[in-house]
Amino acid sequence: MIRYARIMTLRKRSLSLGWYPQDAEQVRGFLADFPRQTRSARAAVAPHAGWAYSGSIAAAGVTALDSQADTVVVIGGHLPAGLPPLFAEEDEFASPFGNMEMDRELRSLVRKEWSRKCFRRGTAPDRYTDNTVEVLIPMVHYFFPQAWLLWFRLPAEIAAFEAGKILFQVGKSLNRNLVVLGSTDLTHYGDHYDFSPMGTGKKALDWVREVNDRRFIETLLEGNAEKILEQALEDRSACSVGAVLGALGFTQAAGASQGELLAYGTSADSNAPGQETPESFVGYAAVKWSPPGDLTPL
């Protein structure tokens, strides 16, 4: 009987060079000042813009995650309600540090359980260019060089919250130490995004920072999934709320309900001193959920 070796499939970079560095030395240089000590967060939320705008905030979320994780689950979004979850079906992803292997066993069981319990329409392959997962993987690979990766995207509906709970249970059944990174940006403001309820200038930027984004972050830390979904859609304060709900469902199932804001900023922060407030800008935040009593020292 002839046995044929299985050919490993590889997902290559699809984002242009402006999103994140193209080689390992550039990635190391960007992340060199971030801590690599033992960490314990079960899940985090991080932004997904180009690293020049939100990279330091995203790294705050990635570096909060449990450093002993077997698998890092990165949940993306940009999917409206009614669409199926999308999974990267390749065996590996080509990061600047070599290939990061997908957790194929976990992926198979999660898809099966989701199709049975919360997404009766099933799941589908993620064959699209999308920044919500890819832009975070070089950071994940740098801080978790031995871990597996699971890549999927969730739609903006309450089933995403239930999916996060099921993800925890499947990981537990496999004796996996999972951590989850939910990927979302916050308010997209200005004519570029067809959303300018407060006009332009400093007044608009202050409103995004102090009202719209703050309200979403406070709701997120409260942990009410229905309220998070409603507010994100009504206020346009999170572009990938399905990813947030998946991370929240996972962390609540894991018993790590202590939420903490780690970092916040906007794309306007990258302006040089004295420059006018840009007409269009985006908000970013990093949040973590840790076991009770595990707060970042001030």
KALINDA-V994873 format. One record per pair of residues at least 24 apart in sequence whose ideal C-beta (glycine too) atoms are under 8 Angstrom apart, sorted by the first residue. I is the first residue (numbers start at 1). J is the second residue. D is the distance in whole Angstrom. If there is no record, write none. Layout:
I/J/D  I/J/D
//
This chain:
8/91/4  8/92/6  9/89/8  9/90/4  9/91/5  9/92/7  10/90/6  10/91/7  10/92/5  10/93/7  10/94/6  10/99/6  11/88/6  11/90/4  11/92/7  11/93/5  11/94/7  11/151/8  12/94/5  13/94/6  13/134/7  14/129/4  14/134/7  15/129/7  15/131/6  15/134/6  15/135/6  18/50/6  18/52/8  19/50/5  19/51/7  19/131/6  19/134/8  19/135/5  20/50/7  20/51/5  20/55/7  20/135/6  20/138/6  21/51/7  21/96/7  21/138/7  22/96/7  23/96/5  24/96/5  24/97/5  26/96/7  27/96/5  27/97/7  27/138/5  27/139/8  27/142/6  28/142/7  30/55/6  30/59/8  31/59/6  31/139/7  31/142/6  31/143/8  34/59/5  34/60/8  34/63/5  34/143/8  35/63/6  36/63/7  36/67/8  36/143/7  37/67/8  38/67/5  38/68/8  39/63/7  39/64/6  39/65/6  39/66/6  39/67/5  40/66/5  40/67/8  40/290/6  40/291/6  40/294/5  41/65/5  41/66/6  41/179/7  41/256/7  41/288/4  41/289/6  41/290/5  41/294/8  42/66/7  42/179/6  42/180/7  42/250/7  42/251/5  42/254/5  42/256/4  42/289/6  42/290/7  42/291/7  43/179/6  43/180/4  43/181/7  43/182/7  43/247/5  43/248/8  43/250/5  43/251/4  43/254/7  43/256/7  43/288/7  43/289/5  44/179/8  44/180/8  44/181/6  44/182/7  44/247/7  44/262/8  44/286/7  44/287/6  44/288/4  44/289/7  45/181/8  45/182/5  45/183/8  45/184/6  45/220/7  45/243/8  45/244/6  45/247/6  45/285/7  45/286/7  45/287/4  45/288/8  46/136/6  46/181/6  46/182/8  46/183/6  46/286/5  47/183/7  47/184/7  47/185/5  47/186/8  47/284/4  47/285/7  47/286/7  48/76/7  48/131/5  48/132/5  48/133/8  48/135/5  48/136/6  48/183/5  48/184/7  48/185/6  48/240/7  49/131/8  49/135/8  49/185/6  49/267/7  49/282/6  49/284/7  50/135/7  51/135/7  52/270/7  53/267/5  53/270/6  53/282/7  53/284/7  54/185/7  54/265/7  54/267/7  54/282/8  54/284/4  55/139/8  56/263/7  57/262/8  57/263/5  57/264/7  57/265/6  57/284/5  57/285/7  57/286/5  58/135/8  58/136/6  58/139/6  58/284/8  58/286/7  59/139/6  60/262/4  60/263/4  60/286/4  61/181/6  61/262/6  61/263/8  61/286/4  61/287/7  61/288/7  62/136/7  62/139/5  62/140/6  62/143/6  62/181/7  63/143/6  64/262/6  64/286/7  64/288/4  64/290/8  64/296/8  65/143/8  65/144/8  65/179/4  65/181/7  65/288/8  66/177/7  66/179/5  67/143/8  67/144/8  68/177/6  69/144/6  69/147/5  69/177/5  69/178/7  69/179/4  70/103/8  70/147/6  70/148/6  70/176/5  70/177/5  70/178/7  71/103/5  71/106/6  71/147/6  71/148/4  71/149/7  71/150/6  71/171/7  71/176/5  71/177/8  71/178/5  71/179/8  72/140/5  72/144/5  72/147/5  72/148/7  72/149/6  72/150/7  72/178/8  72/179/6  72/180/8  72/181/7  73/149/8  73/150/4  73/152/8  73/167/7  73/178/6  73/179/7  73/180/5  73/181/7  73/250/8  74/133/5  74/136/6  74/137/7  74/140/6  74/149/7  74/150/7  74/151/6  74/181/5  74/183/7  75/133/8  75/152/6  75/153/7  75/154/6  75/180/6  75/181/7  75/182/5  75/183/6  75/242/8  75/243/4  75/246/5  75/247/6  76/130/6  76/132/3  76/133/4  76/151/7  76/152/7  76/153/4  76/154/8  76/183/5  76/240/7  76/243/6  77/132/5  77/153/6  77/154/7  77/156/7  77/183/6  77/184/6  77/239/7  77/240/2  77/241/7  77/242/5  77/243/4  77/244/8  78/130/6  78/132/6  78/153/7  78/239/7  78/240/6  79/153/5  79/154/7  79/155/4  79/156/7  79/240/8  79/242/6  80/155/6  80/156/6  81/155/5  81/156/5  81/157/4  82/155/7  82/157/7  83/155/5  84/119/6  84/121/5  84/122/6  84/123/5  84/124/5  84/155/7  85/114/7  85/119/6  85/123/5  85/124/7  85/152/6  85/153/6  85/154/5  85/155/7  85/163/7  86/123/7  86/124/6  86/125/7  86/126/4  86/128/7  86/152/6  86/153/5  87/111/6  87/123/6  87/124/7  87/125/6  87/126/6  87/151/7  87/152/5  88/125/8  88/126/5  88/133/7  88/151/4  88/152/7  89/125/5  89/126/7  93/134/8  93/137/6  93/149/6  93/151/7  95/137/5  95/138/5  95/141/4  96/138/5  96/141/8  97/138/7  97/141/5  97/142/6  97/145/7  98/141/8  100/137/7  100/140/7  100/141/5  100/147/8  100/148/8  100/149/5  101/148/6  101/149/7  102/148/7  102/149/5  102/150/7  102/151/7  103/148/4  103/149/7  103/150/5  103/176/7  105/174/7  106/148/7  106/150/6  106/170/7  106/171/7  106/174/6  106/176/6  106/178/8  107/150/6  107/152/8  109/170/5  109/173/7  109/174/7  110/150/8  110/152/8  110/166/7  110/167/6  110/170/5  113/166/5  113/169/8  113/170/6  114/163/6  114/166/6  117/162/7  117/166/6  118/159/5  118/162/4  118/163/5  118/166/7  119/159/6  119/163/7  123/152/8  126/151/7  126/152/7  126/153/6  132/183/4  132/184/8  132/240/6  132/243/7  133/183/6  136/181/6  136/183/6  140/181/7  153/240/8  153/242/7  153/243/7  154/242/4  154/243/6  154/245/7  154/246/5  155/242/5  156/229/7  156/232/7  156/233/7  156/240/8  156/241/5  156/242/5  157/229/7  157/242/7  158/225/6  158/226/6  158/229/6  158/245/7  160/241/8  160/242/4  160/243/8  160/245/4  160/246/5  160/249/7  161/225/4  161/229/8  161/245/4  161/246/7  161/248/6  161/249/4  162/249/6  163/246/6  163/249/6  164/245/7  164/246/4  164/247/6  164/248/6  164/249/3  164/250/4  164/251/8  164/252/8  164/253/7  165/249/4  165/250/7  165/252/7  165/253/4  167/246/7  167/249/8  167/250/5  168/249/8  168/250/5  168/253/4  168/254/5  169/253/7  178/250/8  180/246/7  180/247/5  180/250/5  180/251/7  181/247/7  182/240/8  182/243/4  182/244/5  182/245/8  182/246/6  182/247/3  182/248/8  183/240/6  183/243/5  184/238/5  184/239/6  184/240/4  184/241/7  184/243/5  184/244/5  185/238/7  185/239/5  185/240/7  185/282/5  185/283/7  185/284/6  186/212/8  186/213/5  186/216/6  186/217/8  186/237/6  186/238/6  186/239/8  186/282/7  186/283/3  186/284/6  186/285/6  187/212/5  187/213/5  187/216/8  187/235/8  187/236/6  187/237/5  187/282/7  187/283/5  188/236/7  188/239/6  188/280/8  188/282/5  189/280/6  189/281/6  189/282/7  189/283/8  190/278/7  190/279/5  190/280/3  190/281/6  191/279/6  191/280/6  192/279/7  192/280/4  193/280/6  195/236/6  200/277/7  200/279/6  201/276/8  201/277/5  202/277/5  204/277/7  205/266/7  205/268/6  205/277/5  205/281/7  208/266/7  208/281/7  208/283/6  209/264/8  209/266/7  209/283/7  212/236/8  212/237/5  212/283/8  213/237/6  213/264/7  213/266/8  213/283/4  213/285/7  217/261/6  217/264/7  217/285/6  217/287/7  220/244/7  220/248/8  220/259/7  220/287/6  221/259/4  221/260/8  221/261/7  221/287/7  223/248/6  223/252/7  223/257/6  223/259/7  225/249/7  237/283/8  247/289/8  248/289/8  251/289/4  255/291/7  256/289/5  256/290/6  256/291/5  256/292/8  257/289/7  257/292/8  258/289/6  258/290/5  258/291/7  258/292/5  258/293/7  258/294/7  258/295/7  259/287/6  259/288/7  259/289/5  260/287/7  260/288/6  260/289/8  260/290/7  260/295/6  260/296/6  261/285/7  261/286/8  261/287/6  262/286/4  262/287/6  262/288/6  262/296/7
//
